[in-house]
Amino acid sequence: MTQKYKNTRSKVYATRSDFCHLYVEEMKGLFLLSLLLTADPQKAEQCFLSGFEDSVRSNYVFKERAHSWARRSITLRAIRLLCPRRGEETESNGARVSPLIGNAPLEVQAYPDFARIVALNSFERFVFVMSILEKYSAQECSLLLGCFRWDVINAQVTAVRHLASVVIATETQPENDFVSFAGVK
């Protein structure tokens, strides 16, 4: 390789040091993505580190796409790690929310919405995070998750309904407590 080619390549493609810098700068957000996908701090750490290794090993990623490449690497690692499948879980993971909040980073503890997302079953959680938060298309989600597009769409609807019902129940709960406290029927 000529020196001119190496200099041109380093200006166009992300280098290992670019990815190292990116992972340091975006550590909280990338780890939060791992945590929302895996719903387990240890698996999230494993996913984060594996995604970092994949990103650093990538030879030809345009610099302007390095951030999305890093997020995609973490998402793909989470899929490989957990293999979420439609219909494998019939109930939400509500029992895991409380232990997770104590072990989670401050970002998750500070926002109950994250705990609500983690409470979804794994397939719905993956679909919600990938399609709603990460903005993957239903087609791309179905390809990555190995399912039909209508499975993704149904999981989106189910996840949004579940999250909405939890929010509505949470918002009406203090009012009900006040009404029962005041003795109003």
C-alpha positions as CSV (number, residue, x, y, z in Angstrom):
1,M,0.0,0.0,0.0
2,T,1.2,3.4,-0.7
3,Q,1.3,6.1,1.9
4,K,-1.2,8.2,-0.1
5,Y,-3.7,5.3,-0.1
6,K,-3.3,4.8,3.7
7,N,-3.9,8.5,4.3
8,T,-7.0,8.6,2.1
9,R,-8.4,5.5,3.8
10,S,-7.8,6.9,7.3
11,K,-9.8,10.0,6.3
12,V,-12.8,8.0,4.9
13,Y,-13.0,4.9,7.1
14,A,-13.2,4.7,10.9
15,T,-10.1,3.4,12.5
16,R,-9.7,1.4,15.7
17,S,-8.9,4.6,17.6
18,D,-12.1,6.2,16.2
19,F,-14.1,3.3,17.6
20,C,-12.3,3.4,21.0
21,H,-13.0,7.2,21.2
22,L,-16.6,6.6,20.2
23,Y,-17.2,3.9,22.8
24,V,-15.6,6.0,25.5
25,E,-17.7,9.1,24.6
26,E,-20.9,7.2,24.1
27,M,-20.4,4.6,26.8
28,K,-23.6,5.3,28.8
29,G,-25.9,5.3,25.8
30,L,-24.3,2.2,24.3
31,F,-24.5,0.3,27.6
32,L,-28.1,1.5,28.1
33,L,-28.9,0.0,24.7
34,S,-27.3,-3.3,25.8
35,L,-29.2,-3.2,29.1
36,L,-32.6,-2.5,27.5
37,L,-32.0,-5.4,25.0
38,T,-30.7,-8.0,27.5
39,A,-32.6,-6.9,30.7
40,D,-29.6,-8.2,32.6
41,P,-26.6,-6.2,33.7
42,Q,-24.1,-9.0,33.3
43,K,-25.4,-9.9,29.8
44,A,-25.5,-6.2,29.0
45,E,-21.8,-5.9,29.9
46,Q,-21.0,-9.0,27.8
47,C,-23.0,-7.6,24.9
48,F,-21.3,-4.2,25.2
49,L,-17.8,-5.6,25.2
50,S,-18.5,-8.0,22.3
51,G,-20.0,-5.1,20.3
52,F,-16.9,-3.1,21.0
53,E,-14.6,-6.0,19.8
54,D,-16.7,-6.3,16.7
55,S,-16.5,-2.6,16.0
56,V,-12.8,-2.4,16.5
57,R,-12.2,-5.4,14.2
58,S,-14.3,-3.8,11.4
59,N,-12.1,-3.0,8.5
60,Y,-14.2,-0.8,6.3
61,V,-16.8,1.3,8.1
62,F,-17.2,4.9,7.0
63,K,-16.4,7.4,9.7
64,E,-19.8,9.0,9.5
65,R,-21.5,5.6,10.0
66,A,-19.3,4.5,13.0
67,H,-21.9,5.5,15.6
68,S,-24.7,3.5,13.9
69,W,-22.3,0.6,13.3
70,A,-21.5,0.5,17.0
71,R,-25.2,0.4,18.0
72,R,-25.9,-2.2,15.4
73,S,-23.0,-4.4,16.6
74,I,-24.4,-4.3,20.1
75,T,-27.9,-5.1,18.8
76,L,-26.6,-8.1,16.8
77,R,-24.6,-9.4,19.8
78,A,-27.7,-9.1,22.0
79,I,-29.7,-11.1,19.4
80,R,-27.0,-13.8,19.2
81,L,-26.8,-13.9,23.0
82,L,-30.5,-14.2,23.9
83,C,-32.0,-15.5,20.6
84,P,-35.4,-13.9,21.3
85,R,-38.3,-15.8,19.6
86,R,-41.9,-15.0,19.3
87,G,-44.2,-17.0,21.6
88,E,-41.4,-18.4,23.9
89,E,-42.5,-16.2,26.7
90,T,-46.2,-15.7,27.5
91,E,-46.0,-13.4,30.4
92,S,-44.0,-10.3,31.1
93,N,-40.8,-10.3,33.1
94,G,-42.2,-8.1,35.9
95,A,-40.6,-10.2,38.6
96,R,-37.2,-9.2,37.2
97,V,-37.8,-5.5,37.3
98,S,-37.1,-4.9,41.0
99,P,-33.8,-6.8,41.2
100,L,-32.6,-5.2,38.0
101,I,-33.2,-1.6,39.2
102,G,-30.9,-2.1,42.1
103,N,-28.1,-3.5,39.8
104,A,-28.7,-1.1,36.9
105,P,-26.7,2.0,36.1
106,L,-28.1,5.3,37.5
107,E,-29.7,6.1,34.1
108,V,-32.1,3.1,34.5
109,Q,-32.8,3.8,38.2
110,A,-33.7,7.4,37.5
111,Y,-36.2,6.6,34.8
112,P,-39.0,4.2,35.5
113,D,-39.8,4.0,31.7
114,F,-36.6,2.0,31.3
115,A,-37.8,-0.5,33.9
116,R,-41.1,-0.8,32.1
117,I,-39.3,-1.6,28.9
118,V,-37.2,-4.2,30.6
119,A,-40.4,-5.8,32.0
120,L,-41.6,-6.7,28.5
121,N,-41.0,-10.3,27.4
122,S,-37.7,-10.7,25.4
123,F,-39.2,-10.8,21.9
124,E,-41.5,-7.7,22.5
125,R,-38.6,-5.9,24.2
126,F,-36.2,-6.6,21.3
127,V,-38.9,-5.5,18.8
128,F,-39.7,-2.4,20.8
129,V,-36.1,-1.3,21.3
130,M,-35.1,-2.1,17.7
131,S,-38.1,-0.7,15.9
132,I,-39.3,2.2,18.1
133,L,-36.1,3.4,19.8
134,E,-33.5,2.4,17.2
135,K,-35.8,3.0,14.2
136,Y,-35.2,-0.3,12.4
137,S,-37.9,-1.1,9.8
138,A,-40.3,-4.0,10.5
139,Q,-38.6,-5.8,7.6
140,E,-35.1,-5.3,9.0
141,C,-36.3,-6.4,12.5
142,S,-37.9,-9.6,11.0
143,L,-34.7,-10.4,9.1
144,L,-32.5,-9.9,12.2
145,L,-34.8,-11.7,14.5
146,G,-35.6,-14.6,12.1
147,C,-39.4,-14.1,12.1
148,F,-42.1,-12.8,9.9
149,R,-42.8,-9.1,9.4
150,W,-46.3,-9.5,10.9
151,D,-44.8,-11.1,14.0
152,V,-42.8,-7.9,14.4
153,I,-45.8,-5.7,13.9
154,N,-47.9,-7.7,16.4
155,A,-45.1,-7.5,18.9
156,Q,-44.9,-3.7,18.4
157,V,-48.6,-3.4,19.1
158,T,-48.4,-5.7,22.1
159,A,-45.4,-3.8,23.6
160,V,-47.0,-0.4,23.1
161,R,-50.3,-1.6,24.6
162,H,-48.5,-3.1,27.6
163,L,-46.4,0.0,28.2
164,A,-49.5,2.3,27.8
165,S,-51.5,0.2,30.2
166,V,-48.7,0.3,32.8
167,V,-48.4,4.1,32.4
168,I,-52.2,4.6,32.7
169,A,-52.4,2.3,35.7
170,T,-49.5,4.3,37.3
171,E,-51.1,7.6,36.6
172,T,-54.4,6.6,38.0
173,Q,-53.0,4.9,41.1
174,P,-52.2,8.1,43.1
175,E,-55.6,9.4,42.4
176,N,-57.2,6.2,43.6
177,D,-55.1,6.3,46.7
178,F,-56.2,9.8,47.4
179,V,-59.8,8.9,46.8
180,S,-59.7,6.0,49.2
181,F,-57.7,8.1,51.8
182,A,-60.3,10.8,51.6
183,G,-63.1,8.3,52.0
184,V,-64.8,9.3,48.7
185,K,-66.7,6.6,46.9
